[in-house]
């Protein structure tokens, strides 16, 4: 496997705290998970058709609401795993 030297230098700088192996393993997991999500999205689109603009906007609005709720909980110190969302 050949990795461009400039990319390796950047990775080494980013990975110093946790180590190269941990950095590479995390990156590979992220890539694998992303590939699986893309596969799921393709399958869902084949089964149910493309996402409409209204559906996309609604999903993004819901994500913003979830992010805001998580931020409120983080700020108030409420982050117990057993709490309902």
Secondary structure as GFF3:
##gff-version 3
##sequence-region A 1 85
A	DSSP	alpha_helix	5	15	.	.	.	ID=ss1
A	DSSP	alpha_helix	20	48	.	.	.	ID=ss2
A	DSSP	alpha_helix	53	76	.	.	.	ID=ss3
###
